[in-house]
Amino acid sequence: MANAIEVENLVLEYGKNVALNGISFVVPEGTVLGVLGPNGAGKTTAVRILATLLKATSGTAKVHGIDVGDKPNEVRKSIGLTGQFAAVDEYLTGYENLEMVGRLFGLKKAEARTRAGELLARFDLEYARDRTAKQYSGGMRRRLDIAASLIGRPKVVFLDEPTTGLDPRSRNAMWDFISDLVQDGTTILLTTQYLEEADRLADKIIVLDKGSIIAEGTADHLKSQVGGERLEFVLTDASDKDRTLALLAPIGLDEPSYDEQTRRIGMPVSGGADDLTTALVQLKEAGIQVVDVGLRRPNLDDVFLTLTGHATEEDAPVEEAK
């Protein structure tokens, strides 16, 4: 299987900050690469470079073998991009927005109109085709923006947090549409903070933190790094953190992790319910109170917290390049 995207040792520096610190990855044709990371991790920066909107400091990035820095116009013919915020003309109708993008993309007038109608129907916007975009809700604008990125039937699509701002119903519909695109042979690079989204859609996942890839693999592979089952406790009092971590460490397969924002302690275990019982007895004897407790299989949230020490929604201190 040929690679649709190839990135090697990509670096972007601006001022004293490093937005990307030598990342490398490939995306085979007809697959989905999920890029996980908090705000500031470098996700959007990587997308902007691949979409020819930003020049890398060093390294190479290719789409279907074409270097994005050397031949940006050629690359643009085969890609679609949806950024984090809807970029539509609010004074045009939904239909007019799509027709305009189709014409700008080089479609003939009749083809642009046909394609606009198809996408309005596919994104459940046909009923609002003659409303101006400023009358659309945030979710409707988001769907219109994604539809616009697909007007030219691109071979490679960059979706930068595409379901941000969508309600659960619209999000599920978007996931179904992304799956349909892949079945038709489209290659997708998907950045997201929704771990469930990456778990459901991505063939492979890379985890970015502070401009570096800190882990990569399938969702199951990444989950296996955390362990089979996990004990979780939410402390009533954050001041009990150190005592609790010391108390629980001998029970787990690895050192317990702690999320400062949620006061949640988690750790992989092998004994299941027996380990849970042991932990609860020891916490009670130590006078440590918890507001929640559970035993469950790991998910990608656990993976990210284990790898980085913080949750995906936590803002990183380094601002991404503009």
C-alpha positions as CSV (number, residue, x, y, z in Angstrom):
1,M,0.0,0.0,0.0
2,A,1.4,3.4,-1.0
3,N,1.7,6.2,1.4
4,A,-0.5,9.3,0.9
5,I,1.3,11.4,3.5
6,E,5.0,11.2,4.4
7,V,6.5,13.4,7.1
8,E,10.2,13.2,8.1
9,N,11.9,15.0,10.9
10,L,9.6,18.0,10.6
11,V,10.6,21.0,12.7
12,L,9.0,24.4,13.1
13,E,10.6,27.1,15.3
14,Y,9.3,30.6,15.9
15,G,11.2,32.9,18.2
16,K,12.5,30.9,21.1
17,N,9.6,28.4,20.9
18,V,9.6,25.0,19.1
19,A,6.1,24.2,17.8
20,L,7.3,20.9,16.2
21,N,10.3,19.1,17.4
22,G,11.4,16.7,14.6
23,I,8.2,14.6,14.1
24,S,8.0,11.8,11.5
25,F,5.1,9.6,10.4
26,V,3.4,8.2,7.3
27,V,-0.3,7.7,6.4
28,P,-1.1,4.9,4.0
29,E,-3.6,5.6,1.3
30,G,-7.2,5.0,2.3
31,T,-6.6,5.1,6.0
32,V,-7.2,7.5,8.9
33,L,-4.4,8.8,11.1
34,G,-5.6,10.2,14.4
35,V,-3.4,12.9,15.9
36,L,-4.1,13.4,19.6
37,G,-2.9,16.1,21.9
38,P,-3.9,19.0,24.0
39,N,-4.1,22.6,22.8
40,G,-0.5,23.7,22.0
41,A,0.8,20.2,21.3
42,G,1.5,21.0,17.6
43,K,-1.5,19.3,15.9
44,T,-2.7,22.4,14.0
45,T,0.8,23.4,13.2
46,A,1.4,20.0,11.5
47,V,-1.8,20.3,9.6
48,R,-1.0,23.9,8.4
49,I,2.4,22.7,7.1
50,L,0.9,19.7,5.2
51,A,-1.9,22.0,3.8
52,T,0.8,24.4,2.4
53,L,-0.3,27.2,4.7
54,L,2.9,27.3,6.8
55,K,6.6,26.7,6.0
56,A,8.6,24.3,8.1
57,T,11.9,25.3,9.5
58,S,13.4,22.0,8.5
59,G,12.4,18.5,7.5
60,T,10.2,17.3,4.7
61,A,6.4,16.7,4.2
62,K,5.0,15.1,1.1
63,V,1.4,14.4,-0.1
64,H,1.3,11.7,-2.7
65,G,5.0,12.1,-3.2
66,I,4.9,15.9,-3.8
67,D,6.8,18.1,-1.4
68,V,4.5,20.6,0.2
69,G,7.2,23.2,0.4
70,D,8.5,22.9,-3.2
71,K,5.3,22.5,-5.1
72,P,2.4,23.8,-3.0
73,N,0.1,24.5,-5.9
74,E,0.2,20.9,-7.0
75,V,-0.4,19.7,-3.5
76,R,-3.5,21.9,-3.2
77,K,-5.2,20.2,-6.2
78,S,-5.5,16.9,-4.3
79,I,-6.3,18.0,-0.7
80,G,-9.2,19.3,1.4
81,L,-8.9,21.2,4.7
82,T,-11.2,21.9,7.5
83,G,-9.7,24.2,10.1
84,Q,-10.8,24.5,13.8
85,F,-13.2,27.3,13.0
86,A,-15.8,27.5,10.3
87,A,-14.6,29.7,7.4
88,V,-17.8,30.5,5.5
89,D,-19.1,33.7,4.0
90,E,-21.9,34.6,6.3
91,Y,-23.6,36.9,3.7
92,L,-24.0,34.0,1.2
93,T,-26.5,31.2,1.4
94,G,-25.3,27.7,2.2
95,Y,-25.8,26.8,-1.4
96,E,-24.0,29.9,-2.7
97,N,-21.1,29.2,-0.4
98,L,-20.6,25.7,-1.8
99,E,-21.1,26.8,-5.3
100,M,-18.6,29.5,-4.9
101,V,-16.0,27.2,-3.5
102,G,-16.6,24.7,-6.3
103,R,-16.0,27.4,-8.9
104,L,-12.9,28.6,-7.1
105,F,-11.7,25.0,-7.2
106,G,-12.1,25.0,-10.9
107,L,-15.4,23.1,-11.4
108,K,-17.7,24.1,-14.2
109,K,-20.8,26.0,-13.2
110,A,-23.2,23.0,-13.7
111,E,-20.8,20.7,-11.8
112,A,-20.4,23.1,-9.0
113,R,-24.1,23.4,-8.5
114,T,-24.6,19.7,-8.7
115,R,-21.9,19.1,-6.1
116,A,-23.2,21.8,-3.8
117,G,-26.6,20.1,-3.8
118,E,-25.1,16.7,-3.1
119,L,-23.2,17.9,-0.1
120,L,-26.0,19.9,1.3
121,A,-28.1,16.8,1.3
122,R,-25.3,14.6,2.7
123,F,-24.7,17.0,5.6
124,D,-28.4,17.5,6.4
125,L,-28.4,21.1,5.3
126,E,-30.7,20.9,2.3
127,Y,-33.6,22.5,4.3
128,A,-31.4,25.6,4.9
129,R,-29.8,25.9,1.5
130,D,-31.3,29.3,0.8
131,R,-30.6,30.8,4.3
132,T,-27.6,33.0,4.7
133,A,-24.8,31.4,6.7
134,K,-25.1,34.1,9.4
135,Q,-28.5,32.5,10.1
136,Y,-26.9,29.1,10.7
137,S,-26.2,27.8,14.1
138,G,-22.6,27.0,15.1
139,G,-23.0,23.4,14.3
140,M,-24.6,24.1,10.9
141,R,-21.7,26.4,10.0
142,R,-19.3,23.6,11.0
143,R,-21.0,21.1,8.7
144,L,-21.1,23.7,5.9
145,D,-17.4,24.3,6.3
146,I,-16.6,20.6,6.1
147,A,-18.8,20.2,3.1
148,A,-16.9,23.0,1.4
149,S,-13.6,21.2,2.0
150,L,-14.9,18.2,0.1
151,I,-16.3,20.0,-2.9
152,G,-13.5,18.9,-5.2
153,R,-13.5,15.3,-4.1
154,P,-10.0,15.5,-2.6
155,K,-7.8,12.4,-2.3
156,V,-6.4,13.6,1.1
157,V,-8.5,15.4,3.7
158,F,-7.1,17.2,6.7
159,L,-9.7,17.5,9.5
160,D,-8.5,19.7,12.3
161,E,-10.8,19.0,15.3
162,P,-13.8,18.6,12.9
163,T,-16.5,17.9,15.5
164,T,-15.7,20.7,17.9
165,G,-19.0,22.5,18.7
166,L,-21.2,19.8,17.3
167,D,-24.0,18.2,19.3
168,P,-23.8,14.4,19.9
169,R,-26.2,13.7,17.0
170,S,-24.3,15.8,14.6
171,R,-21.0,14.3,15.8
172,N,-22.2,10.8,15.2
173,A,-23.4,11.7,11.7
174,M,-19.9,13.3,11.0
175,W,-18.2,10.1,12.2
176,D,-20.4,8.1,9.8
177,F,-19.6,10.4,6.9
178,I,-15.8,10.2,7.7
179,S,-16.1,6.4,7.6
180,D,-17.9,6.6,4.2
181,L,-15.1,8.8,2.8
182,V,-12.4,6.2,3.9
183,Q,-14.4,3.4,2.3
184,D,-14.3,5.4,-0.9
185,G,-10.5,5.5,-0.7
186,T,-10.0,8.9,0.8
187,T,-7.0,9.4,3.1
188,I,-7.7,11.4,6.3
189,L,-5.5,13.0,8.9
190,L,-7.7,13.8,11.8
191,T,-6.7,15.9,14.8
192,T,-8.9,15.7,17.8
193,Q,-9.1,16.0,21.6
194,Y,-12.1,13.6,21.6
195,L,-10.4,10.3,22.5
196,E,-13.6,8.4,21.6
197,E,-13.4,9.9,18.1
198,A,-9.8,8.6,17.5
199,D,-10.7,5.2,19.0
200,R,-13.6,4.9,16.6
201,L,-12.2,6.3,13.4
202,A,-8.4,6.0,13.4
203,D,-6.5,3.1,11.9
204,K,-3.4,4.4,13.7
205,I,-2.9,7.1,16.3
206,I,0.0,9.3,17.1
207,V,0.1,11.2,20.4
208,L,1.7,14.7,20.3
209,D,2.8,16.6,23.4
210,K,4.8,19.9,23.3
211,G,5.7,19.4,19.7
212,S,7.0,15.8,19.9
213,I,5.5,12.4,19.2
214,I,5.4,10.6,22.5
215,A,3.6,7.4,21.4
216,E,2.1,5.9,18.3
217,G,0.2,2.7,17.3
218,T,-3.3,1.4,17.1
219,A,-5.8,2.2,19.8
220,D,-5.5,-1.3,21.2
221,H,-1.7,-1.1,21.2
222,L,-1.8,2.2,23.1
223,K,-4.3,0.9,25.6
224,S,-2.1,-2.2,26.2
225,Q,0.6,0.1,27.5
226,V,-1.6,1.1,30.4
227,G,-2.5,-2.4,31.5
228,G,-5.5,-4.7,31.6
229,E,-7.7,-3.3,34.3
230,R,-7.5,0.0,36.1
231,L,-8.5,1.1,39.6
232,E,-9.7,4.7,39.8
233,F,-10.3,6.8,42.9
234,V,-11.4,10.5,43.1
235,L,-10.1,12.0,46.3
236,T,-12.4,14.2,48.5
237,D,-9.4,16.2,49.6
238,A,-6.5,17.0,47.3
239,S,-4.2,17.2,50.4
240,D,-4.5,13.4,50.7
241,K,-2.7,13.0,47.3
242,D,0.8,12.0,48.6
243,R,-0.5,9.6,51.3
244,T,-2.8,7.9,48.8
245,L,-0.2,7.5,46.1
246,A,2.2,5.9,48.6
247,L,-0.5,3.7,50.0
248,L,-1.7,2.4,46.6
249,A,1.6,2.0,44.9
250,P,2.3,-1.6,46.2
251,I,-1.1,-2.8,44.9
252,G,-0.7,-1.7,41.2
253,L,1.3,-3.0,38.4
254,D,2.8,0.4,37.9
255,E,3.1,3.7,39.7
256,P,-0.4,5.4,40.2
257,S,-1.1,8.5,38.1
258,Y,-2.7,11.6,39.5
259,D,-4.7,14.3,37.7
260,E,-4.5,17.6,39.5
261,Q,-7.6,19.0,37.9
262,T,-10.0,16.2,38.8
263,R,-8.2,14.7,41.9
264,R,-8.4,11.4,40.1
265,I,-5.9,8.6,40.9
266,G,-5.6,5.7,38.4
267,M,-3.4,2.6,38.2
268,P,-3.2,-0.7,36.4
269,V,-3.9,-3.8,38.4
270,S,-3.9,-7.6,37.8
271,G,-6.2,-8.7,40.7
272,G,-9.4,-7.0,39.6
273,A,-12.0,-6.9,42.3
274,D,-9.6,-8.3,44.9
275,D,-7.3,-5.4,44.4
276,L,-10.2,-3.0,44.6
277,T,-11.3,-4.5,48.0
278,T,-7.7,-4.3,49.3
279,A,-7.4,-0.7,48.3
280,L,-10.7,0.4,49.8
281,V,-9.8,-1.3,53.1
282,Q,-6.4,0.4,53.3
283,L,-7.9,3.8,52.4
284,K,-10.5,3.5,55.1
285,E,-8.0,2.5,57.7
286,A,-5.9,5.5,56.8
287,G,-8.9,7.8,57.0
288,I,-8.7,8.8,53.4
289,Q,-12.1,9.6,51.8
290,V,-13.0,9.3,48.2
291,V,-16.0,10.6,46.3
292,D,-15.9,8.0,43.5
293,V,-14.3,4.7,42.9
294,G,-14.3,2.2,40.0
295,L,-12.7,-0.7,38.3
296,R,-12.7,-0.6,34.5
297,R,-10.9,-1.4,31.3
298,P,-8.5,1.4,30.1
299,N,-9.4,3.8,27.4
300,L,-7.4,6.4,25.4
301,D,-7.9,9.0,28.2
302,D,-5.9,6.7,30.4
303,V,-3.2,6.3,27.7
304,F,-2.8,10.1,27.4
305,L,-2.8,10.7,31.1
306,T,-0.2,7.9,31.7
307,L,2.0,9.2,28.9
308,T,1.9,12.9,29.6
309,G,0.8,13.3,33.2
310,H,-2.1,15.6,32.3
311,A,-5.5,15.4,30.5
312,T,-6.1,16.1,26.9
313,E,-8.3,19.2,27.6
314,E,-5.5,20.8,29.6
315,D,-4.1,23.9,27.8
316,A,-0.4,23.6,27.1
317,P,1.7,26.6,28.0
318,V,3.2,27.0,24.6
319,E,1.1,28.7,22.0
320,E,0.9,27.2,18.6
321,A,2.4,29.0,15.6
322,K,0.0,31.3,13.8
